[in-house]
Amino acid sequence: MYAVCVTVHVKPENAQDFIQATLENARQSWLEPGNVRFDVLQAESNPAQFFLYEVYREKEDFTRHQQTPHYLRWKETVAPWMAVPRQGVRHVSLFPPDPDW
């Protein structure tokens, strides 16, 4: 499996709009055949800080995700709301061995 962890800091005044746009992107991502998981988390100590945890069956599934209309719409919509550029770290999953485990 292939996981992507994205930390996002938005301007406080845009937090609710960011949540709405990101939840729509996550819901659409769930429908992608290669998507295993898409979590949207909000920091308890800072409501303008978010963590997106995305898991795909293969790296290529993530690449396809980045080409979907819903992802491109999300990326364009949320860009002006960023307090700092988002930080993504890509990972290869070691455990569990597969999404059906």
Backbone torsions as a table, in degrees:
resi	resn	phi	psi	omega
1	MET	NA	163.1	-175.9
2	TYR	-130.3	124.3	-176.9
3	ALA	-118.0	143.3	176.8
4	VAL	-126.1	127.0	179.7
5	CYS	-115.6	120.5	-174.9
6	VAL	-121.0	124.7	174.1
7	THR	-99.8	129.8	-176.8
8	VAL	-129.5	128.4	173.4
9	HIS	-112.8	117.2	178.9
10	VAL	-107.8	162.6	174.2
11	LYS	-65.7	134.5	-176.0
12	PRO	-51.2	-37.9	-178.1
13	GLU	-70.1	-11.7	179.7
14	ASN	-107.4	5.0	-174.4
15	ALA	-59.4	-46.3	-178.0
16	GLN	-66.6	-39.8	176.5
17	ASP	-64.6	-39.9	177.7
18	PHE	-61.2	-43.5	179.4
19	ILE	-58.9	-49.2	-178.4
20	GLN	-59.8	-47.3	-178.7
21	ALA	-65.2	-38.7	-177.2
22	THR	-72.8	-37.9	176.7
23	LEU	-64.4	-37.7	177.0
24	GLU	-65.3	-42.8	176.6
25	ASN	-61.4	-42.8	-179.8
26	ALA	-63.8	-44.0	179.8
27	ARG	-60.7	-42.0	178.4
28	GLN	-68.9	-35.1	179.8
29	SER	-65.2	-35.9	177.6
30	TRP	-56.6	-28.9	-177.5
31	LEU	-79.3	-12.9	179.4
32	GLU	-70.4	135.5	-176.4
33	PRO	-60.1	-30.2	-178.0
34	GLY	-90.1	-4.3	-178.4
35	ASN	-82.5	130.1	178.3
36	VAL	-101.9	-35.8	-174.4
37	ARG	-158.9	145.9	174.0
38	PHE	-148.2	99.3	-179.8
39	ASP	-99.9	139.6	174.6
40	VAL	-117.5	117.0	-177.2
41	LEU	-120.3	143.2	177.3
42	GLN	-115.1	131.6	-178.8
43	ALA	-63.5	133.8	179.4
44	GLU	-66.0	-36.7	-176.2
45	SER	-86.3	-12.9	-178.5
46	ASN	-149.5	99.4	-176.0
47	PRO	-67.4	-2.6	176.0
48	ALA	-102.1	8.7	178.2
49	GLN	-114.5	133.1	-176.4
50	PHE	-131.5	157.6	177.1
51	PHE	-134.2	123.5	177.9
52	LEU	-107.0	125.6	-179.9
53	TYR	-116.5	110.8	-175.2
54	GLU	-118.3	134.5	178.1
55	VAL	-127.5	133.7	179.5
56	TYR	-126.4	155.5	179.5
57	ARG	-63.2	-40.8	-178.5
58	GLU	-141.5	160.1	178.6
59	LYS	-56.1	-38.1	-179.2
60	GLU	-63.7	-29.8	177.0
61	ASP	-65.8	-37.4	176.2
62	PHE	-66.9	-41.5	177.9
63	THR	-59.3	-43.3	177.6
64	ARG	-64.5	-38.6	177.9
65	HIS	-56.8	-41.8	-178.1
66	GLN	-68.3	-8.1	179.5
67	GLN	-105.8	-1.3	-177.9
68	THR	-75.0	149.7	178.1
69	PRO	-58.3	-38.1	-177.7
70	HIS	-68.3	-37.6	177.7
71	TYR	-67.8	-45.3	-179.0
72	LEU	-62.1	-38.6	177.1
73	ARG	-64.5	-45.3	178.5
74	TRP	-59.4	-49.3	-177.3
75	LYS	-57.3	-44.1	179.9
76	GLU	-70.3	-39.8	-177.7
77	THR	-65.9	-45.6	-172.9
78	VAL	-84.6	-15.3	-176.4
79	ALA	-51.2	-47.2	-178.9
80	PRO	-71.1	-10.8	-179.2
81	TRP	-89.3	-6.8	-176.0
82	MET	-72.6	132.3	173.5
83	ALA	-79.1	-34.3	174.7
84	VAL	-143.3	158.9	178.4
85	PRO	-58.0	141.2	179.3
86	ARG	-67.4	151.4	-177.8
87	GLN	-119.3	118.3	179.1
88	GLY	-112.9	138.5	175.8
89	VAL	-125.2	128.4	-178.4
90	ARG	-99.4	142.8	-175.3
91	HIS	-135.8	152.5	168.6
92	VAL	-102.5	127.5	-176.5
93	SER	-74.8	132.4	176.2
94	LEU	-100.3	-32.6	-179.3
95	PHE	-153.9	135.6	1.1
96	PRO	-70.3	162.3	-173.3
97	PRO	-67.9	-26.9	176.5
98	ASP	-156.0	164.1	-174.3
99	PRO	-67.5	-14.9	-179.3
100	ASP	-95.0	5.3	-176.3
101	TRP	-61.5	NA	NA
